[in-house]
Structure formats: C-alpha cells, structure tokens
Amino acid sequence: MLTGEYRNTIDEKGRILIPAKLRAALGEHTSLIITRAVDPCLWIMLPPYFENIRAKIMDGPGAMFDANLRLLQRRIIAPAMECDIDKSGRLLIPPQLRESVGLTLREESIMLGISIYLELWSVDSYERFLSDSEASFSAASQSLSALLQEGVN
C-alpha cells in the first residue's frame, strides 16, 4: 500500500527520487504511468491500475460520442506517459506534465501516497489546496463518521 507524505526536490533533469518506502511498496514494477489529475497535481500509478481507468473511459459503447467521456479522454488519457524508474529509484517527470501543474526544476515538491496511486504536487499548490478545502474536509469528515457507524451494533 502506498501511503505517506514526502517532500523531495525535482532535479535539474526533471527527475524525482521515489522514497524507499514507496519503492518497496511498488514491488517489482519498474515503470509507472504519469498523467494529469483532476486537482492541480499529477497522478502516478502502476500500469495495470491506469489500464483499468483507461478501459472505463475508453471502452464503453459510444465513448467517443459522449461529451463527458471525451473530456476525460483528453484531460486524463491523452497526456498519460509511461516512465521508467531508473536504477537509483528516480522517476523522470516529462516536461509538459511538470509544467501543466506548476512543478519546476530544483524546487521542492510533495509526493502523497494515496493507497493505490501517488500524487505529485508543487508545494504552493498543495498548501493552497489544503487551505481552500478546509471547510469541505470538515463536511467530508462528518460523512466518514456516518460510514463508520454503519454496521456497528
């Protein structure tokens, strides 16, 4: 399971070191799919997980005629790139993906492990997201409370 919050710098070649704990959780996988996320960050995931998402967006009957699916195809599927993890545990973040979410070379970024995928944020974007979402988080926490109460008797 991929969990944790890690701060790391993207080097001058556009690579980021995947923390050892996350590399261990990735097991034998030597490549990852990187794409734009819904929020202003990048999603990084194992190819089989991305394939599941791709299939849901692309393989349905009439997917190319559904405006919502076409939007997802263009924003999530089209920019996706498979990138190899080098022998030092670094992952090259393609320039067009880095730039699309404000990640810059030689600056600190935040990598989040979200169970089955990773998110990569610029520090400024992530701090802004946390601040802007505080009220929504409180409401979501209340919903979680109700979920946790289900089945407890």
N, C-alpha and C positions, 0 to 999 in steps of 0.2 A: 504494500500500500504506500502511495506517495503522499507524505504529509510533511508539514513544516514550512516555516518562512525563512528564507535565506537571502542575504544581501551579498551581491557579488558585482564586480566590475566587468563590463564588456571590454575586451582588449582592443588594441589598435587594428586588429584584423577582423573584428566583428565576432569573436568567439567568446562564449561564456563557459566557465567551468561548472559542470553539474556537480553539486555537492556529493560527497562519497555516500552518504545515507540514501540519497535518491538514486545514484548509480546502482547501488546494491539492490534496491527495490525494482529496478528495471530488468534485473537478471541478465540473460544472455543477449538481449536486444542491443544491436549496435547502430540502429538508426531510429529517428523519430520524425514525426510529421509536425511541421510548424505552420500555423495559419493564423489569420486574424480572428479575434474573439468578438463576442457581442459587445463587451466593455472595451475601453481603450487599452488593451493588452494583447499579448499573443497567447494562443493555446499551443501547448506542446504535448503530443500524445503518441502512444505506440501505434504503429501502422494498423494492427487489427481493430483497435478502437476507432481510429479515423475511418476505416473501411465501413464499419457499422454505421457511422454518421453519414458517410457518403451515400451508402445504399439507401438510407431512409430519405435523403433529399433527392437523389437522382433516379432511383429505380421504380418509383411508383408510376402507375398508369397516368399518362398525361402530365408528368412532372415538368416537361418543357413548356407546357401551356398554362401552368399555374403561376400567377404573378408572385405570390409569396415564396414559392419554391425557387423561382428564378432569382429572386433577390438573395436567398440563402446560397444558391449555387454561385453567384457572382461574388458574394462577400466572404464565404467560408471555404467553398470547394476550390474555386479558381485560383486563389492566391496560395493554396497549400503547397508546401515543398517538403520533400523527404530529404533529411540532412543526417549525415553520419556523425556519430560520436567518435572523436579521434582517440588514439591510444592513451592520451593524457586526461581523458574524460571531458574534453571540451566539445561544445556544440557550436557550429557556425550558424549565426543568425543572418539570413540573407538581407542585404541592404534595403530592399524595397519593403520587406516586412518590418525591419527595425524602424525605418523612417515613418511607416504608416501609423505607428503608435508612439512616436516621440522618444524612442530609445537611441541614445547617442554613444559613440565610442568613448572609451576611457571615463565613463561615468557609472556610478553605482546604479544597480537595478535591483528589483525584488523578484525572487522566484518563489512561487507558492506551490506546495504540493496539495492537490485537491483530490485525494484518494486515487483516482484513475487517470488523471492528467495533471499537467503543470500549467501555471500561468506565469508569464513574464511581463512585468510592469516597469515603467520608469518610476523612480521614487516619487516625483512630483505628482504624476497621475494617480498613483496608488494612495498617497496621502489625501489628495483631493477627493478620490472615490470614498475613502473611509469617512471623511468629514461630511460629504454630501449625502451619504447613505445612512447616517446615524439614526434618523427617525424611522426609516424603512426597516433597519435592522431591529429596532425595538419591536416593531409590529410583527416581523418575521419570527422573532423570539417567542412572542406570545402564541403564534401559530404552532411553533415547535412544542410548546408546553401542552397544547391540546393533543398533538400527535402522540406525545409520550404518555399521556393519560389514557389513551385508547388501550383497551385490553388489560388495564390494571384494575383488578377487582379481587 
